């Protein structure tokens, strides 16, 4: 098709068909003959070239004919620039017709070169080269491009049409295309000519096989994109590497982008790019360059962008960090789990640093009283704790790989920023604590929770209440859990104040019946023991015995984890069912480095327990906790506090009970003022977030917002909202069907395919886990990105497809199943059989 035909049939005719009137402005008179040739019996063409007066009269007459349906279309040709401003339109006699219909040119898409490129998409390189030499080439020049060369063998064997599709297929052919290329080498001569005229590649290989030609083509295409993107030009030792001419840049970039975004070719792209980077020694050759452009064609560029973002964050240039994160959010290199972990850590660090800065700016507006400070924490400041926990989770996910300490400066900066803010908050908190005491009369105390929220529900026989006592569920985790439970029924989250000192021994006892009036601490030898009235409640058995004495056979208790694993059932006549969970606190006490991940597992088990409670006939659930906790990862060596002299009971290295001296580093108040009834006179503790022992990454027992402000969640159970699985099917895939993983951070594709039209708007929540042959969890979806860091789950709509990094346990090797699960029922949506094949 000639350029004239293209403009007639694909530009002017469609606009006339749609609008009936078209005004073509053409100051160069390039399109006059095209317009005049379009006149027909039903289409009038008015030419304003010779006489403005006569053409205006002819246009008015033709418009009248159009109104009377005597003609179907009117085309007005005006050899002048299109009016842009209102003043220009007022003096242009033909602008009225443009307002009635359509105008040419409409925008940049109608400029001459763009039209030529659209007319001959297979020859963009040659067209751009022509326009570089002459910005106004004749139609004959454009029509001569291509010379009738249609690549018949390539088109037939590859079953594609355009030049870009042919090159794309030769880079990464499908199985059918590859088989066709092997059958005959008749395509080779055509391919050589096509490469030469379209991208400027003169093949050097004498081989006639696809693999030999593909090797050279891959190197040429990828290196060309890299060179186009390099702002300062190539290093001297790379100047002789073959690359495309500037005119071929759009075609090269389009092909590379298609290779990176096509899920079937992405792994091939990664392998080729890694090999070419090594072959050309790009990392060393470009080691002195600081600006590599915006595209990360090769893996070493992605490392450079990551380092730039880390440097910008350390300099406080958060705008640059956000820009780099935005540009590389969909980078092909996030398809490698190790790279994704680094970017997730950077993203988490940025969120934490910015949140710390934002909250530090407004802190002074909320410090007038303890009540205002707690309200600020509950409504806003607890978000900083959430972001810090998620940051530490990202550190835990990546730290084992960081053998070179690449991310250590980032970790130190984010932790320092968090520590700076929280130390400032702690100073304000302890000052108010000495003045106001604890707990505040305006807030619910933990000792009041059972008597106010549970006991009244049990006064009427037949009410079935589940009471979940979760160890170390600090307030921000309660917020996350409440959000997760919204689909299970009517959820209410409220705040309570933990009993001091904030340890499990005291906190769990404070949650028992009668604690609001009869809880006290009794001094025995060198320790203290909690009592409810005259009954000792130091151990789990003693605490549960107290409840059993009050409620008899209406009461049953057990560990939440065992209940979830179906190791016991709820008896039919039980109306008060207590489930105990200690996993969060236990894991933090014993494995603080990996504890942030265990938090997610604990919340997952609570969700499963809620679903089982619903099936067991429970309609009301109350979730409580004994205390919160503080993650002390920002502390440096020597950040401790010395105990003052006196007869003190050291409680978890965070506070003191008894009598003794005080100093400028401690708060001190009477136990009565601190809400502690019993045999002790004084409570004291560090004014700061320091402890009496170095190296403690996690602690509770003291007085801080994180340790003492806790959640209470009440839940009225209802039918689940998640759509039935029959309405959609989950599909898992690893590397286009590969069955062995070679990294402990494999990236899987997960998609949700709709099976009926009614499920299209539904959200499906999916939990992804790897199980060994015994059903033990040996891998989990790495948190961050689309994986909710609070739940470990993914939410998809039918038709969605996304990539998920699976974080395998370091110790595990062998066969396993990746399971997509319903997070409430643990029902299996689908599963994928894989096996480890690590090289180390």
C-alpha positions in Angstrom: 0.0 0.0 0.0 1.3 3.4 -1.0 1.5 6.2 1.6 -1.2 8.1 -0.4 -3.6 5.1 -0.1 -2.8 4.8 3.6 -3.7 8.4 4.3 -6.8 8.2 2.2 -8.1 4.9 3.6 -6.9 5.0 7.2 -6.8 8.7 8.1 -9.3 10.8 6.0 -12.0 8.2 5.2 -12.6 7.0 8.8 -12.9 10.6 10.0 -15.4 11.4 7.3 -17.4 8.3 8.0 -17.6 9.2 11.6 -18.1 13.0 11.4 -19.4 13.6 7.8 -17.3 16.9 7.7 -13.5 17.1 7.6 -11.3 20.1 7.3 -7.7 19.3 6.2 -5.2 22.0 6.9 -2.0 21.6 4.8 0.4 24.6 4.7 3.0 22.5 2.7 0.3 21.4 0.2 1.5 17.9 0.7 -1.9 16.2 0.8 -3.8 18.3 -1.9 -3.8 15.7 -4.6 -4.9 13.0 -2.0 -7.9 15.2 -1.0 -8.9 16.1 -4.5 -8.9 12.4 -5.6 -11.4 11.6 -2.9 -14.3 13.5 -4.6 -17.3 11.3 -5.4 -20.9 11.7 -6.3 -21.8 11.6 -2.6 -18.7 13.3 -1.2 -17.9 17.0 -2.1 -14.3 18.2 -1.9 -13.9 22.0 -1.6 -10.4 23.3 -2.5 -9.5 26.6 -0.9 -6.2 26.8 -2.8 -7.1 29.2 -5.7 -9.8 31.4 -4.3 -10.9 32.0 -0.7 -14.2 33.7 -1.7 -15.2 31.0 -4.2 -14.3 28.2 -1.8 -16.2 29.7 1.0 -19.3 29.9 -1.2 -18.8 26.3 -2.3 -18.4 25.1 1.3 -21.6 26.9 2.3 -23.5 25.4 -0.6 -22.1 21.9 0.1 -23.0 22.2 3.8 -26.6 22.9 2.7 -26.6 19.8 0.5 -25.3 17.8 3.4 -28.2 19.1 5.6 -30.7 18.1 2.9 -29.1 14.6 2.6 -28.2 15.3 -1.1 -24.6 14.4 -0.3 -23.1 12.2 2.5 -19.7 13.9 3.2 -17.9 17.2 2.9 -14.1 17.5 2.8 -12.6 21.0 2.9 -9.0 21.4 1.9 -7.2 24.5 3.3 -3.6 25.2 2.3 -2.8 27.0 5.6 -1.8 26.1 9.1 -4.5 24.8 11.4 -5.8 27.6 13.8 -5.0 26.9 17.4 -6.0 29.9 19.5 -9.6 31.2 19.6 -8.4 34.5 18.0 -7.0 32.5 15.0 -10.2 30.5 14.7 -12.3 33.7 14.6 -10.5 35.0 11.5 -10.4 31.6 9.8 -13.5 31.2 7.5 -13.3 27.4 7.6 -12.9 26.8 11.4 -16.7 26.6 11.6 -16.6 23.4 9.6 -14.0 21.9 11.8 -16.2 22.6 14.8 -19.1 20.8 13.0 -17.0 17.8 12.2 -13.3 16.7 12.3 -10.0 18.3 11.7 -6.7 17.2 10.2 -4.0 17.2 11.7 -5.5 16.4 15.0 -2.2 16.1 17.0 1.3 14.7 16.9 -0.1 11.4 15.6 -0.9 13.2 12.4 2.5 14.5 11.6 4.1 13.4 8.3 6.7 11.1 9.8 4.3 9.4 12.2 1.9 8.7 9.3 4.8 7.2 7.3 5.8 5.0 10.2 2.2 3.8 10.6 1.9 3.1 6.9 5.1 1.0 6.9 5.5 -0.5 10.4 8.0 -3.1 9.1 10.4 -0.4 7.9 10.6 2.1 10.8 14.4 2.2 10.8 14.7 3.1 7.1 11.9 5.7 7.4 13.6 7.4 10.4 16.9 7.4 8.5 15.2 9.1 5.5 13.7 11.8 7.8 17.1 12.3 9.4 18.4 13.3 6.0 15.4 15.2 4.7 12.5 16.3 7.1 10.1 16.5 4.1 10.7 13.6 1.7 8.5 13.0 -1.3 5.8 10.3 -1.3 7.9 8.5 -3.9 10.8 8.2 -1.5 8.6 6.7 1.2 6.8 4.4 -1.3 10.2 3.0 -2.5 11.1 1.9 1.0 10.8 -1.9 1.3 11.2 -2.5 -2.4 8.6 -5.3 -2.4 10.8 -7.4 0.0 8.2 -9.4 2.0 10.3 -12.1 3.7 8.0 -14.9 2.4 10.0 -17.8 3.9 10.2 -16.2 7.4 6.6 -15.2 7.4 5.5 -18.7 6.3 7.8 -20.6 8.7 7.2 -18.4 11.7 3.5 -17.7 11.0 3.9 -14.0 11.7 3.7 -10.9 9.6 5.5 -7.8 10.8 9.3 -7.2 11.0 9.2 -6.8 14.7 7.2 -10.0 15.1 9.7 -11.8 13.0 12.7 -10.5 15.0 10.9 -11.3 18.2 10.2 -14.9 17.0 13.8 -15.4 16.0 15.0 -14.3 19.4 12.6 -16.5 21.4 10.7 -18.9 19.1 7.8 -21.0 20.4 8.3 -24.8 20.1 6.4 -24.9 16.8 8.4 -22.0 15.4 11.7 -23.6 16.5 10.7 -26.8 14.8 9.9 -25.0 11.6 13.2 -23.2 11.6 15.0 -26.6 11.9 13.2 -28.1 8.9 14.9 -25.8 6.4 17.5 -23.0 6.2 15.7 -21.2 3.4 14.9 -18.4 5.9 18.5 -17.6 6.7 19.2 -15.4 3.7 16.0 -13.5 4.3 16.9 -13.1 8.0 20.3 -11.6 7.1 18.7 -9.0 4.8 15.9 -8.2 7.3 18.4 -7.6 10.1 20.4 -5.4 7.9 17.6 -3.1 6.7 15.6 -3.0 9.9 18.1 -2.8 12.8 21.4 -2.4 11.0 22.8 -5.8 12.0 25.3 -7.4 9.6 25.5 -11.0 10.7 29.1 -12.2 11.2 28.3 -15.8 11.9 28.7 -18.2 9.0 26.4 -20.7 10.8 23.0 -21.4 9.3 21.4 -22.8 12.4 18.9 -20.9 14.6 21.1 -21.1 17.7 24.2 -19.5 16.0 22.1 -16.7 14.5 20.1 -16.2 17.8 23.3 -15.8 19.8 24.5 -12.9 17.7 21.0 -11.4 17.5 20.5 -11.4 21.2 23.8 -9.8 21.9 23.2 -7.1 19.2 19.6 -6.3 20.4 20.4 -6.2 24.1 23.6 -4.3 23.8 21.9 -1.8 21.5 19.2 -1.0 24.0 21.9 -0.6 26.7 23.9 1.8 24.5 20.7 3.8 23.6 19.9 4.2 27.3 23.4 5.3 28.4 23.4 9.1 28.9 27.1 9.7 28.7 28.1 7.4 25.9 29.9 4.1 25.8 33.2 3.4 27.5 36.2 3.1 25.2 36.5 -0.7 25.3 32.9 -1.1 24.3 32.9 1.3 21.3 33.6 -1.5 18.8 30.8 -3.8 19.9 28.2 -3.9 17.1 25.0 -2.0 17.9 22.0 -0.6 16.0 21.8 2.9 14.5 19.8 5.6 16.3 17.0 5.2 13.8 16.3 1.7 15.0 16.0 2.7 18.7 12.2 2.5 18.9 12.2 -0.9 17.3 15.0 -2.2 19.6 13.4 -0.9 22.7 10.0 -2.3 21.8 11.4 -5.8 21.2 13.4 -5.7 24.5 10.3 -4.6 26.5 8.2 -7.4 24.9 10.8 -10.0 25.8 10.9 -8.8 29.4 7.1 -8.6 29.9 6.2 -11.8 28.1 5.9 -14.3 30.9 6.8 -17.1 28.5 10.1 -15.4 27.4 11.1 -13.7 30.7 13.3 -16.5 32.0 15.0 -16.8 28.6 15.6 -13.1 28.7 17.2 -13.3 32.1 19.5 -16.2 31.1 20.6 -14.4 27.9 21.2 -11.1 29.6 23.3 -12.6 32.3 25.4 -14.5 29.8 25.9 -11.4 27.6 26.9 -9.3 30.5 29.6 -11.7 31.4 30.7 -12.2 27.8 31.1 -8.4 27.2 32.5 -7.8 30.7 30.0 -5.0 31.1 30.2 -4.8 34.9 34.0 -4.0 34.9 33.9 -1.8 31.8 31.1 0.4 33.3 32.3 0.3 36.9 33.3 4.0 36.7 29.9 5.1 35.4 27.4 6.6 37.9 24.5 7.2 35.5 23.3 4.2 33.5 20.0 5.7 32.3 16.6 4.4 33.3 16.4 0.9 31.8 18.0 -2.1 33.5 18.7 -4.3 30.4 21.5 -6.2 32.3 21.6 -7.4 35.9 24.5 -5.2 36.9 22.4 -2.1 36.1 19.8 -3.2 38.5 22.5 -3.4 41.2 23.6 0.1 40.3 20.0 1.5 40.6 19.7 -0.2 43.9 22.9 1.4 45.2 21.8 4.8 43.9 18.5 4.4 45.8 20.3 3.4 49.0 22.7 6.3 48.7 19.7 8.7 48.1 18.0 7.4 51.2 21.1 7.9 53.3 21.3 11.5 52.0 17.7 12.1 52.8 16.6 12.4 49.2 13.4 10.4 49.5 12.0 11.8 46.3 14.8 10.1 44.3 14.3 6.8 46.2 10.6 6.8 45.3 11.4 7.6 41.6 13.9 4.7 41.4 11.4 2.4 43.1 8.7 3.4 40.8 10.8 2.9 37.7 12.0 -0.5 38.8 8.9 -1.8 40.5 8.2 -4.1 37.5 11.8 -4.8 36.6 12.5 -8.2 35.1 15.1 -8.7 37.7 12.5 -8.9 40.5 11.7 -12.2 38.8 14.8 -13.4 40.8 13.9 -13.9 44.4 17.2 -12.6 45.7 16.8 -9.3 43.9 13.2 -8.9 45.0 14.3 -9.3 48.6 16.7 -6.4 48.3 14.1 -4.1 46.7 11.5 -5.1 49.3 14.0 -4.3 52.0 14.7 -0.9 50.5 11.0 -0.2 50.1 10.4 -1.1 53.7 13.2 1.1 54.9 11.9 4.1 52.9 8.4 3.6 54.4 9.8 3.4 57.9 12.1 6.4 57.6 9.4 8.6 56.1 6.9 7.5 58.7 9.3 8.3 61.5 10.0 11.8 60.1 6.3 12.5 59.6 5.4 11.4 63.2 8.3 13.2 64.8 7.1 16.5 63.2 3.6 16.2 64.8 4.6 14.5 68.1 4.6 17.7 70.1 0.9 18.2 69.3 0.0 15.1 71.3 2.1 15.2 74.4 0.1 17.4 76.8 -1.1 14.4 78.8 -0.8 10.6 79.1 -4.4 10.3 77.7 -3.5 12.4 74.6 -0.3 10.4 74.1 -2.1 7.1 74.3 -4.8 8.3 71.9 -2.0 9.4 69.5 -0.4 6.1 69.7 -3.6 4.1 69.1 -4.7 6.3 66.2 -1.4 7.0 64.4 1.9 6.3 66.1 1.4 2.5 66.2 1.7 2.6 62.4 5.4 3.3 62.9 5.7 0.1 65.0 4.0 -1.8 62.2 6.4 -0.5 59.6 9.3 -1.2 61.9 8.1 -4.8 62.3 7.6 -5.2 58.6 11.1 -3.7 58.0 12.6 -6.2 60.4 10.7 -9.0 58.7 12.3 -7.9 55.4 15.7 -7.8 57.1 15.1 -11.4 58.3 14.1 -12.5 54.8 17.3 -11.2 53.2 19.9 -11.1 55.9 21.1 -14.7 55.4 22.0 -13.9 51.8 23.8 -10.6 52.6 27.3 -12.2 52.9 28.9 -9.0 51.7 27.0 -6.7 54.0 25.5 -4.7 51.1 22.3 -3.8 52.9 23.9 -3.2 56.4 24.1 0.7 56.0 20.4 0.7 55.1 19.5 -1.4 58.1 21.5 0.8 60.4 19.9 4.0 59.1 16.3 2.8 59.3 16.8 1.4 62.8 18.5 4.6 64.0 15.6 6.7 62.7 13.1 4.4 64.5 15.2 4.4 67.7 15.5 8.2 67.7 11.7 8.7 67.5 10.8 6.0 70.0 13.3 7.2 72.6 11.8 10.7 72.3 8.3 9.2 72.8 9.5 7.1 75.7 10.8 10.1 77.5 7.4 11.7 77.3 5.6 8.5 78.3 7.7 7.9 81.5 7.3 11.6 82.5 3.5 11.2 82.3 3.7 7.8 84.1 5.3 9.3 87.2 2.8 12.2 87.2 -0.5 10.4 86.2 0.1 6.8 87.4 -1.2 3.6 85.7 -3.7 2.6 84.5 -5.7 5.7 83.5 -9.2 5.8 84.8 -10.5 6.8 81.3 -9.2 3.6 79.7 -10.1 0.0 80.2 -7.6 -1.9 82.3 -6.7 -5.5 81.4 -7.9 -6.6 84.9 -11.4 -5.4 83.9 -11.6 -7.2 80.5 -13.0 -10.6 81.6 -15.4 -9.2 84.2 -16.8 -6.6 81.8 -16.8 -8.3 78.4 -17.0 -12.1 79.1 -18.7 -12.7 82.4 -21.9 -10.9 81.5 -22.3 -13.0 78.4 -22.1 -16.2 80.5 -24.8 -15.1 82.9 -27.4 -16.5 80.5 -27.2 -20.2 79.8 -26.8 -21.1 76.2 -24.4 -18.4 75.2 -21.2 -19.8 73.8 -18.1 -17.6 74.2 -14.6 -18.3 73.0 -11.9 -16.4 75.0 -8.5 -16.3 73.1 -5.6 -15.5 75.4 -2.7 -14.6 73.0 0.7 -14.0 74.5 2.4 -10.8 73.3 -0.2 -9.5 70.8 0.8 -5.8 70.9 -1.6 -3.2 69.7 -0.5 -2.8 66.1 -0.8 -6.5 65.7 -4.3 -6.3 67.1 -5.1 -3.8 64.4 -3.8 -6.2 61.7 -5.7 -9.1 63.2 -9.0 -7.2 63.5 -8.7 -6.2 59.8 -8.2 -9.9 58.9 -11.2 -11.0 60.8 -13.6 -8.5 59.2 -14.9 -11.2 56.8 -15.7 -13.5 59.7 -18.3 -11.2 61.3 -18.8 -8.0 63.2 -15.4 -6.9 64.7 -14.8 -4.3 67.3 -11.2 -3.3 68.3 -10.7 -1.4 71.6 -7.7 -0.5 73.7 -6.8 -1.8 77.1 -3.9 -1.0 79.5 -1.7 -3.9 80.6 -1.2 -4.7 84.2 2.3 -3.7 85.5 4.9 -5.2 85.4 4.2 -6.2 81.8 5.2 -9.9 81.9 3.3 -13.1 81.1 3.1 -14.3 84.7 1.3 -11.1 85.7 -0.5 -10.3 82.4 -2.2 -13.7 82.0 -3.4 -13.7 85.6 -4.8 -10.2 85.1 -7.1 -11.5 82.4 -8.9 -14.0 84.7 -12.3 -13.7 86.3 -12.3 -11.6 89.4 -9.1 -9.8 88.5 -10.7 -6.4 88.5 -11.3 -6.5 92.3 -9.1 -9.3 93.7 -5.8 -9.3 91.7 -2.6 -8.8 93.8 1.1 -9.7 93.8 2.3 -11.6 96.9 6.0 -11.6 97.8 7.4 -15.1 98.3 11.1 -15.5 99.0 13.0 -13.6 96.3 10.1 -13.5 93.8 6.5 -12.4 93.5 3.4 -14.6 92.8 0.1 -13.4 91.4 -3.1 -14.1 93.3 -6.8 -13.8 92.6 -8.3 -13.4 96.0 -6.8 -16.4 98.0 -5.9 -18.5 95.0 -2.4 -18.6 93.5 -2.5 -18.2 89.7 1.2 -18.4 88.8 1.0 -21.4 86.4 -1.3 -22.2 83.5 -2.8 -25.1 85.5 -3.6 -22.8 88.4 -5.1 -20.2 86.2 -7.3 -22.6 84.3 -8.3 -24.3 87.7 -9.6 -20.9 88.9 -11.8 -20.6 85.8 -13.0 -24.2 86.2 -14.0 -23.6 89.8 -16.3 -20.8 88.7 -17.8 -22.3 85.5 -17.5 -26.0 86.0 -18.5 -28.2 83.1 -19.5 -25.2 81.1 -15.7 -24.5 80.7 -13.0 -26.1 78.5 -9.6 -24.9 77.6 -6.6 -25.9 75.5 -3.7 -24.6 73.3 -4.8 -22.8 70.2 -2.2 -24.6 68.1 -3.5 -28.0 69.1 -7.1 -27.0 68.4 -6.1 -25.8 64.9 -4.4 -29.1 64.3 -7.5 -31.0 65.3 -5.9 -32.7 68.3 -9.0 -32.2 70.4 -12.6 -31.1 69.9 -14.9 -28.8 71.7 -17.4 -30.6 74.0 -21.0 -30.0 73.1 -22.1 -28.4 76.4 -19.1 -26.0 76.7 -20.1 -22.3 76.9 -16.7 -20.8 77.8 -13.9 -22.0 75.7 -10.4 -20.6 76.4 -7.7 -21.0 73.8 -4.1 -20.2 74.8 -1.5 -19.1 72.3 2.2 -18.5 73.3 3.9 -18.7 69.9 4.7 -15.0 69.4 6.3 -14.5 72.8 8.1 -17.9 72.8 9.6 -17.3 69.4 10.7 -13.8 70.3 12.3 -15.1 73.5 14.2 -17.9 71.8 14.7 -16.8 68.2 14.4 -12.9 68.0 16.1 -12.8 64.6 13.4 -14.7 62.8 10.5 -13.9 65.2 8.8 -11.3 62.9 7.9 -14.2 60.5 6.5 -16.3 63.3 4.0 -13.5 64.1 2.4 -14.0 60.7 2.1 -17.8 61.4 0.4 -17.0 64.8 -2.1 -14.8 63.2 -2.8 -17.4 60.5 -3.6 -19.9 63.2 -6.0 -17.5 65.0 -7.9 -17.1 61.7 -8.2 -20.9 61.3 -9.3 -21.2 64.9 -12.0 -18.6 64.4 -13.3 -20.6 61.4 -13.4 -23.8 63.5 -15.1 -22.0 66.4 -17.8 -21.0 63.9 -18.3 -24.6 62.9 -18.5 -25.6 66.6 -21.4 -23.3 67.1 -19.7 -20.3 68.8 -21.1 -16.9 67.9 -18.9 -14.6 70.1 -15.2 -14.4 70.4 -13.1 -12.2 72.7 -9.3 -12.0 71.9 -7.1 -10.5 74.6 -3.4 -10.4 75.4 -1.2 -10.1 78.5 1.3 -7.5 77.3 2.9 -6.1 74.2 6.6 -6.0 73.3 9.4 -3.7 72.0 11.8 -4.7 69.3 15.2 -3.3 70.4 17.0 -3.7 67.1 18.3 -0.1 67.1 20.4 -0.5 70.3 24.1 -0.3 70.0 26.7 -2.1 72.1 26.6 -0.7 75.6 23.1 0.7 75.4 22.1 -0.5 78.8 21.0 1.1 82.1 22.6 0.4 85.5 20.2 -0.6 88.4 20.0 1.8 91.3 20.9 0.6 94.8 18.1 -1.1 96.9 16.1 -4.2 97.6 14.7 -4.7 94.2 13.2 -7.6 92.2 14.6 -7.3 88.7 11.6 -8.0 86.4 12.7 -9.2 82.9 15.6 -6.7 82.9 13.1 -3.9 82.3 11.7 -2.8 85.7 12.2 -3.1 89.4 9.8 -4.0 92.3 10.6 -3.3 95.9 12.4 -0.5 97.6 15.5 1.5 96.9 17.2 4.5 95.6 16.4 6.4 92.4 18.5 8.4 90.0 18.2 10.6 86.9 18.0 7.6 84.6 14.9 6.1 86.3 11.3 6.8 86.8 9.9 5.8 90.3 6.4 5.7 91.7 4.5 3.9 94.4 3.0 0.5 93.5 -0.4 1.9 94.5 0.0 4.7 91.9 1.2 2.1 89.3 -2.0 0.0 89.9 -0.1 -2.8 91.6 -1.9 -4.2 94.6 0.0 -6.5 97.0 3.2 -6.7 99.0 5.4 -4.2 97.1 5.9 -0.6 97.8 7.6 0.9 94.7 7.9 0.4 91.0 10.9 1.8 89.1 12.4 1.4 85.7 14.6 3.1 83.0 13.4 6.4 81.7 14.6 5.3 78.3 14.0 2.1 76.3 17.2 0.6 77.6 17.3 -2.6 79.6 19.6 -3.8 82.4 21.2 -6.4 80.1 22.9 -5.8 76.8 22.1 -7.7 73.6 18.3 -7.9 74.2 16.6 -7.6 70.8 13.2 -8.1 72.2 11.7 -7.4 75.6 8.7 -6.7 77.7 8.2 -6.3 81.4 8.8 -2.5 81.5 6.7 0.5 80.9 6.3 1.8 77.4 3.5 2.3 74.9 4.6 -0.8 73.0 4.6 -3.0 76.1 1.6 -1.6 78.0 -1.0 -0.5 75.4 -2.8 -3.6 74.2 -5.7 -4.6 72.0 -9.0 -6.2 72.9 -11.0 -7.7 69.9 -14.6 -8.7 70.2 -16.1 -10.7 67.3 -19.7 -11.6 66.5 -19.3 -14.5 64.1 -21.2 -14.5 60.8 -21.1 -16.5 57.5 -17.9 -16.1 55.6 -18.0 -13.8 52.6 -15.3 -15.4 50.4 -16.9 -16.7 47.2 -17.1 -20.5 46.7 -14.0 -21.9 45.1 -16.2 -23.5 42.4 -16.5 -20.0 40.9 -12.8 -19.7 40.2 -9.7 -21.9 39.9 -6.2 -21.1 41.2 -3.4 -22.1 38.9 0.3 -22.3 40.0 3.2 -22.5 37.6 7.0 -22.4 38.0 9.2 -21.4 35.0 6.8 -22.6 32.4 6.5 -26.1 33.8 10.0 -26.7 35.4 9.9 -29.2 38.3 13.2 -28.3 40.1 14.1 -25.2 41.9 17.7 -24.0 41.9 17.3 -21.2 44.4 15.9 -21.0 47.9 13.9 -18.0 46.7 12.0 -19.4 43.6 9.5 -17.1 41.9 6.1 -18.7 41.0 3.3 -17.5 38.8 -0.1 -17.6 40.5 -3.3 -16.8 38.6 -7.0 -17.0 39.3 -9.2 -18.1 36.4 -12.8 -17.2 36.5 -15.4 -20.0 35.8 -18.5 -17.9 35.9 -19.5 -14.4 35.2 -20.7 -13.8 38.8 -17.3 -14.2 40.4 -15.6 -11.5 38.3 -15.9 -8.8 41.0 -15.0 -11.2 43.9 -11.8 -11.0 45.9 -10.2 -14.4 46.7 -7.7 -14.5 49.5 -5.0 -17.2 49.1 -2.3 -18.5 51.4 0.7 -20.0 49.6 2.8 -22.6 51.5 5.3 -25.4 50.6 4.8 -28.6 52.5 7.1 -31.7 52.7 5.8 -35.2 52.5 4.8 -35.2 56.2 2.8 -32.0 55.8 5.3 -29.8 57.5 5.7 -26.2 56.3 9.1 -25.9 54.5 8.4 -22.7 52.6 6.1 -19.6 52.6 5.3 -16.7 50.4 7.9 -14.0 51.1 6.1 -11.0 52.6 6.1 -7.7 50.8 4.7 -6.5 47.5 1.4 -8.2 46.8 1.9 -10.5 49.8 0.2 -8.9 52.8 2.9 -8.6 55.5 0.4 -9.0 58.3 -1.4 -12.1 56.9 1.1 -13.7 54.5 -1.8 -14.0 52.0 -2.4 -12.8 48.5 -5.7 -11.3 47.3 -6.6 -11.9 43.7 -9.6 -11.2 41.5 -10.6 -13.6 38.8 -8.4 -13.0 35.8 -5.5 -11.7 37.9 -2.0 -13.1 37.5 1.0 -12.2 39.6 4.5 -13.4 40.7 5.2 -14.6 44.2 8.5 -15.4 45.7 8.6 -18.5 47.8 11.0 -18.4 50.8 12.2 -21.9 51.4 13.6 -23.0 54.7 17.4 -23.1 54.6 17.6 -26.6 56.1 15.2 -28.3 53.7 16.1 -30.2 50.6 14.0 -32.7 48.6 10.5 -33.1 47.1 7.7 -30.8 48.3 4.3 -29.5 47.3 3.4 -25.8 46.8 -0.2 -25.5 48.0 -2.6 -22.6 47.4 -4.8 -22.7 50.5 -8.0 -21.0 51.8 -6.5 -19.1 54.8 -9.6 -19.7 57.0 -10.3 -23.3 56.3 -6.9 -24.5 55.0 -8.7 -26.2 52.1 -6.4 -26.7 49.1 -7.3 -24.7 46.0 -4.5 -26.3 44.0 -1.0 -27.7 44.4 2.2 -28.0 42.5 4.9 -30.8 42.9 8.5 -29.5 42.9 11.9 -30.6 44.1 15.0 -28.8 45.2 18.1 -28.9 43.0 20.5 -26.4 44.8 24.0 -26.0 43.5 25.4 -25.3 47.0 
